[in-house]
């Protein structure tokens, strides 16, 4: 039996997008298929999707050769809809009724695993930082954000978008903006454009201790980004740290490369 259209499914279940959950449903099957394709050949892969809502992207992922798709959904209104979808794909679609912020998504399915998701805007950044902390667990992340956030993830030093999020992401992975999506592709349309960032983790990943040291350095540096580094990094050793890293103390955070931040993080950890 063929599946009903997404719009008919939403109407049948009374699934209106909730602003409090940051929901904007992506209904265009062509765009959903393009996002699913950003994962590459998914043969034998496990895919985790966060916030599937009515299941537009879920359907596209199930049309790939992925071995299983785990969808994490906090909105109980969507659970019956997703359960119905699971009956059409026995053994492949698994509905996880949890808050993604409180869940270790890497425990849901065996490797190799990827995340492909149209992320709820209000929790997208903390979710990404959490996944970067465990980047070794993921083969690839294809994630939709507000365009501004996607550009921050991929920004280069010296640009206005360059900041803490971009440093953390590019330290752990190769990042690119792969697809831009206009507001009218969503229901209801958001007030901003969206984009999918493709994040491919490096083979070598920092230890949890080094990651925490990098978080501390970048939080201090970009927390006062208008100040010179000797002032913004004062709480963690300031000029002494910069001297060891051979970085001019009069520079500002947005001028440092990811490699220079990595040097500061290593020295920060060593000084503890």
Secondary structure, DSSP 8 states (H G I E B T S, - for coil): -----HHHHHHHHT----GGGT--EE--HHHHHHHHHTT---TT-EEEEE--TT-HHHHHHHTS--SEEEEE---HHHHHHHHHHHHHSTTTEEEE-S-GGGS-GGGSS-SSEEEEEE--GGGHHHHHHHHHHTGGG-SEEEEEEEHHHHHHHH--TTSTT-SHHHHHHHHHEEEEEEEEE-GGGEES--SS-EEEEEEEE-SS---HHHHHHHHHHHHHHHHTTTS-HHHHTGGGTHHHHHHHHT--TT--GGG--HHHHHHHHHHHHHT-
